Amino acid sequence: MLNEQPADNTHVHLLTEKQVCERIALSRVSLWKLRRLGLFPEPVATPLRCRRWRSTDINTWMNSLPEGQS
């Protein structure tokens, strides 16, 4: 169901491309290069055909980076 909360009560926010770029401190071009290489989480499609990233996916990706790269 769309409105279910994750079991650990983590709030999931859907982030725009601009918000993701600001959060990871990379340009839009770098974001899409990482995505094309399969090194970055895929966005999800919303009912209005917008692409958004789950905040939890971005946090998991950032936490998986080696020390000194996040």
Residue, then its C-alpha position, 0 to 999 in steps of 0.5 A: m500500500l502506498n501510505e504504509q510506513p516502513a517497519d523501523n518508522t523511518h520517514v521516507h521522503l521523495l526527493t527531486e533531482k535538485q534535492v538529491c544533487e544538493r544532498i550528495a554534492l554532485s552535479r546533475v550530469s554526475l548524478w546521471k553518469l552514476r545512474r547510467l553506470g549502475l552505481f546510483p539508486e534508480p528513481v521511482a516514477t510517481p503517478l504524475r510521471c515525475r521521477r523522484w528518489r526515496s530518501t532512504d535509498i540515497n541515505t543507504w547509498m551515502n552510507s555505503l561509500p568508503e570513508g572520506q568519500s561521503 
